Amino acid sequence: MPVNDSAKYTIKELEAIFASGKVEDSFLAACRSDARKAAGRLVRRYEREQQDRSRVAKMYELEHRAWADGFDAVAGVDEAGRGPLAGPVAVAAVILPHDLYLPKLNDSKKLSAGVREELYARIQEKALSVGVALIDAQTIDRVNIYQATINGMYEAVFSLRPEPDKVLIDAVPLDNLPMPSQSIIKGDARSASIAAASILAKVTRDRLMDAYDKEYPEYGFARHKGYGTAEHIAALKKYGPCPIHRVSFEPIRSMVRGNV
């Protein structure tokens, strides 16, 4: 147990104490009074980490309720790419362990690309099960984006092994699942499992759009990921749609109709 006088420790020793996670309030107060700048940085980092742990713990509330009700394997489901003019919609389903802490876990839209990549690797490593589905532009044009998203969600859930006992879904209801499910508005910000799924879906789709950028470099897919930016619209007007464009979406539909 450290004594409550941080000056007795080198910065390296303080780092080890903070890394252990066994920091009492009195010792933390002593470190706040430490004149060394490095000690102050350690305190601020530790406090940020504790705040993040508290925030992430709150994101597990829905999962904890399900676990308390006897649903041991709870899956989160989310999608990425419903709005773009090109590329697939990506859907992911994830079952997380009960005791897993994922630093910085959040709705994928609130994270930088670098943090998403870090969390993607950690989720792939630590998750009990992961399922990902990609629904291509041709299917989206044939059945519409909402139904394509639904189809992808079912595909992702049914690919999970072990099979989930309960499914938490971001906003969209899945009425034909064989297990209980719950549709949650803004679920990617409220559920750890849904947030993890949103990250897997987003990173999977972004990587694919980066690959398509090499195949169709004139459209700039690596920069806008298929969304209707001014750059993308200008390229569409110049080159027309390519095979991964969703021709049922405006403004592509208007362009195609205008050329008939």
N, C-alpha and C positions, 0 to 999 in steps of 0.2 A: 504494500500500500504506500503510495508516494506521500511524503511529508508535504504540508501545506506551505511550502516556501519554494517557489519555482526557481529562484536564483541558485539553489543548491544543485541544480541539474544543468548539464550542458544542453544545447539545442537538440543534439542527436538523441539524448536521453528523453527529452520532452516529446520528441517525435514518436519515440517508442511507446511512451505512456498514452499519448493520444490515439495511436494506432491500436492499442489494446482495447479501446472502448471503455475502460474502467476509469472514468474521470469523475470524481466527486465535485459537487458544487463549490466546496471550499477551495479545492485545488484549482478549479477553473477560475475562481475569483482571484487567486494569487497570480495566476498566469496573466490575467487581464492587467494586473498592476505591474507586471514585469516590464522594465524599461527597454528590454531588447526588442528591436523591431521584428526579429524572426519569431519571437515568442508570441507577439501580437498577431502575426500572420497565421501561426498555428491555431490560435484561439479562434480567429475568424473562419478559418477553413473548417475546424471542428464544428462550430456553430452552424455553418451552412450545411454540413453533412447531416447534423442532427435535424435541422429543419426539413431537409430532403427526406430523411427517413420517416419523419412524422407525416409528410405529405403523401409519400408512397404508401405508408401504412393505411392511411385513410382511403386510398384507392382499392384496398382489399376488403372494404366493408361488405360489399355485395357478395364477394366470394365467401367471406366468413359466415354470413347468414346462410348461404347455401350449404357450406360444410356443416354448420350446426344443425341443419335440417336433415343431415345424413347423405348429402350429395358429395361424394368424395372427389370425383373427377369433374371439375367445372371447366368448361371451355368458353373462351371468349372469341367472338367472330367480328371481323370488320373488313371493309373493302378500301381500295384506293383506285382512283381513276374513273369515276363515273362521269365527270364533267369534260374531259379532254375531247378533242376532235379526232384524235388518232390513238392507235394502240389498244391493247386489251384493258378490261377491268380486272384487277387483281383482288383476290379474296384470300384471307388467311384465317385459320382457326388454331387456337393455342390452348393447351392445358398446362398450367403452371403448378409447380410444387407449392405446398402450403406455406413453407417457411422461406421462400425465395425473396431476397431483397435485390431489386434491380435499380442501382443508382440512376437518377435522372429520368426514370420511367415516366412517360406522359403521352398524351395524344401526339401522334407523329407530326401533325401540322405545327406543333409548338416547339419542335426540336430542329436543330441544325442538321444538315446532311451528315456531318461527322459524328454527331451523337447518335443519330439513327443507325449508322453503320456499326458503332460500338455496341449498341443495344441489340441489334440484329444478331451479331455474333454470340452475345451472351445468352439471348433467348434460344437460339438454335442449340447451344451447348447445354442449357439447364432445363429447358422445358421437358415435361413428361411426354408430350406428343405435339406435333406440328403438322398442319395440313394446309397446302396452298393450291389454289385453282386460278387458272387464267382463262378468261372468256374472250375470244378474239373479236375483231371488228366486224367480221362477216356475220357472226352469231348475234352481235349487238344490233346490227342493221336488220336482221331477220326477226328477232323476238322483242326488241326494244331494250334500252339500257337497264330499266328497272327489273325486268324479268331475267335479263342476263346476270345481273347482280344476285338475284335470288337463286338462280341455278348454280352460280359459283359458290354461294354460301352453303347450299346443301352438299355440293361436291366436296368442299373443304371439310365440313363436319363429318361426313361419312368416311373420309380418308383417315380420320384420327384412330390411332391404336395406342392405348386402350380407348374404347368407345366412351364418350363422356356420359356422366349421369345427369348433367344439366348443362344447358347452353345459354350464355349471355350474349345478346346480339346488339350491335349499335343501331338503334332506331328501327330497323326493318323487322317485321314479324315473320317467323318461319313456322307456319301453322301445321306443316306436315312432318315435323320431326317426331321420331318415336319416343323421345325422352322429353321431360319438361324443359321449357325454354322461357326466357324473359327478354322482351324488347325494351331497350333502355335509351331514352333520348340523351344525346351527348354522352353516350356510354364510353367513348374513347377517352374522355376526361374523368370518368367516374369509376371505371373498373380497370384493375390492373391487367386482367386477362384480355379485355377488349383493346386496351392500349397496346399491349404486346402484339396482338393480331394486327393492329393498325400499322405498327412499325414493320412487321414482316411483309405485309401487303405493299406498303409504300416503297420499301427498299427493293423488293423483288421487281416491282413495276419500273422503278427508276433505272435499275440496272438494265432491264430489257430495252427501255427507251434509249439508253446510251448505246446499246448494241445496234438498234435500228438507225441511230444517227450515222453510224458507219456505213450502213446499207443504203440509206437515203440522205446523204449529207446536205442536200440543198434545202431541207426543211428546218434544220436546227433543233432536232428532237432532243439532243443532249442538254440544251439550254432551257427549253420550255416544257419538255416531257409530253408534248402533244396538246397542251392547252392552247386556247385561242388568243394568243398574244398578237400584237401588231406585226411582229416579225413573221409569225406563222401564217397569218392571213395574207400577208404580202407574198409569201412563198406559194401559197395555194393559188393565188390569182395568177402568178407567173407560170407555175409548173402544173397546176391542177392536182387532184388527189392522187396519192400513191396507194398500193395495195393494203396498207394498214390504216387508212383513213376511214372514218365512220361516215359513209356517204348519206346516211339518214339524218345526220346532224346539220343544223344550220351553223355557219353559212354555206357549208359544202353542198347541201341539197339545192340551195338557190343557184349556186354556180353550175351544178350539173344540169338543173332544169333550164337555166338560161342558155346552155349550149345545145339543147335539143332542138 
